[in-house]
Amino acid sequence: MASPRHQTDTQLKEKPMSNTRLFARLSVAAVAVGALASSASAQQAQSTPFLGANFINFEGYKYGGMLPVGAEKNPDVLRVVIRAANSLGQMRDNQYQADPKVGGYYLVLGDTSLAMRIDGDGTWNGQKAHVVLDWDYGTPGIRLDVSTDGGKTHQIQVAANNLAWDEKAPGVYSGPAQTSAQERLILAYLMPSEAMLEVRDGLLSAKASKAGARDVVTVAVPKLGSGVNNVITFDADGHPVHTEIVLNGHTYTGDFDEFLADRMDMAVNFSHHVVLKLDGKEMANLELNWHQVNPYLIFPIPAQVASK
């Protein structure tokens, strides 16, 4: 029986390539971890049709899944998102779901890694804090849990789609939100793993440019509103190291480094130093203790919010 690596090399390639190192870290193990995320991916609202099993051939490899139909027509951006997915461990093959009758094996970019949890310590709005941040790109939803004063002060802010509220414990309503859902969701869209997904979904209209030797992609983020873009800078390895979104006249930025593997050992990498700013003022400076790909996340809408 062929090994998973052998299947990847022989069935995903359209023709031989010299740069095989790019795909050396492909891991089929995380496909099982991504089963829950794959179901979320099917629910993901995308304005353009996606490839599914109707893969494309691009520079020697087959790509399918949630890539938009026509992705190969924007090759400069497609190359960036492929490199980013590989660097972040968000590139997988589909061999457990592949149907030989409709094309067989191909690579997917981010289809199996739509949700994340990060746990870190540092500062939040100038105070020493412990922060747990959950987000689900498919919903989209976010839960920000900040503990300050050595755990004496505890605040949980939540948003799902266009609704926002506060909680006293995860899933337990405490009161109305003081900020909009978009202002809360923006934290997730700044993150490296989500920036890669934004480029994937918006690939048809995304624009590639350069900042010195670094790649920059400007892509629309329609879930944050019409005309809202994320300007993403990638390092030489393909990691998204700087993100910038202007929303309602305010500039939100994220800076990232120290990309490490996740606590579940599924080879999904994330920045373990996270700096977030609002209009140039530091909101968060966190050193992560760990991150987890595809935790079980739900955002039940409180009756007090749903009735409005």
Stockholm file with secondary structure:
# STOCKHOLM 1.0

chainA/1-308         MASPRHQTDTQLKEKPMSNTRLFARLSVAAVAVGALASSASAQQAQSTPFLGANFINFEGYKYGGMLPVGAEKNPDVLRVVIRAANSLGQMRDNQYQADPKVGGYYLVLGDTSLAMRIDGDGTWNGQKAHVVLDWDYGTPGIRLDVSTDGGKTHQIQVAANNLAWDEKAPGVYSGPAQTSAQERLILAYLMPSEAMLEVRDGLLSAKASKAGARDVVTVAVPKLGSGVNNVITFDADGHPVHTEIVLNGHTYTGDFDEFLADRMDMAVNFSHHVVLKLDGKEMANLELNWHQVNPYLIFPIPAQVASK
#=GR chainA/1-308 SS CCCHHHHHHHHHBSSCCSCGGGGTTCCSHHHHHTHHHHHHHHHCCCSSCEEEEEEEEETTEEEEEEEETTGGGSHHHHHHHHHHHHHHTCEEECTTTCCGGGTCCCEEESTTCCEEEEEEEEEETTEEEEEEEEEETTTTEEEEEEEEGGGTEEEEEEEETTEEEEEEETTEEEEECSSCHHHHHHHHHHSHHHHHHHHHHTTTTCEEEEETTEEEEEEECGGGCTTCEEEEEECTTSCEEEEEEEETTEEEEEEEEEEEECTTCSCCEEEEEEEEEETTEEEEEEEEEEEEESCCCCCCCCHHHHTC
#=GC SS_cons         CCCHHHHHHHHHBSSCCSCGGGGTTCCSHHHHHTHHHHHHHHHCCCSSCEEEEEEEEETTEEEEEEEETTGGGSHHHHHHHHHHHHHHTCEEECTTTCCGGGTCCCEEESTTCCEEEEEEEEEETTEEEEEEEEEETTTTEEEEEEEEGGGTEEEEEEEETTEEEEEEETTEEEEECSSCHHHHHHHHHHSHHHHHHHHHHTTTTCEEEEETTEEEEEEECGGGCTTCEEEEEECTTSCEEEEEEEETTEEEEEEEEEEEECTTCSCCEEEEEEEEEETTEEEEEEEEEEEEESCCCCCCCCHHHHTC
//
